[in-house]
Amino acid sequence: MSWIYPAMLVLGLADLFLIGVLPGGLSIHSVVGLAVASVVVLHLVDQRGWIKRTVRRLRSRRGLRGTMRRVGIRDGLLLAAGIALTITGLVQWSGVPAARPWHSTATVAFLVTAGVHLWGNRHRLARRVRETGRLLRPGR
């Protein structure tokens, strides 16, 4: 799944700037937002090994310690913000005008936690680029 990371970046940026409306009243933002949510799900599927190990450690008697605890909290907050963003977007899309401030707040929370997530993974991503010349993992 070597196309996931560039797709997440392109769709995320497109979603911020394409707020127009398509013929038939469907907004471009809604379509791109659903595409972003789909690509994020694929990213989670791609990272399922890490997720399984983290959940297993969390359930053990020792739990998560130190850096793993911070990473688990950081990524848990990102997941919660993504779920809130998707739900409030779908509620707003269904025509509930009161959902707009909630969706805006969820957007800011998602962007902040996504930035923290990328910052936290910057060394691993930079090492991958140095070693392979690519951001994506070879063979994926």
Stockholm file with secondary structure:
# STOCKHOLM 1.0

chainA/1-140         MSWIYPAMLVLGLADLFLIGVLPGGLSIHSVVGLAVASVVVLHLVDQRGWIKRTVRRLRSRRGLRGTMRRVGIRDGLLLAAGIALTITGLVQWSGVPAARPWHSTATVAFLVTAGVHLWGNRHRLARRVRETGRLLRPGR
#=GR chainA/1-140 SS CTTHHHHHHHHHHHHHHCCCBCTTSCBHHHHHHHHHHHHHHHHHHHTHHHHHHHHHHHHSSSCCCHHHHHHHHHHHHHHHHHHHHHHHHHHHHTTCGGGHHHHHHHHHHHHHHHHHHHHHTHHHHHHHHHHHSSSSCTTC
#=GC SS_cons         CTTHHHHHHHHHHHHHHCCCBCTTSCBHHHHHHHHHHHHHHHHHHHTHHHHHHHHHHHHSSSCCCHHHHHHHHHHHHHHHHHHHHHHHHHHHHTTCGGGHHHHHHHHHHHHHHHHHHHHHTHHHHHHHHHHHSSSSCTTC
//
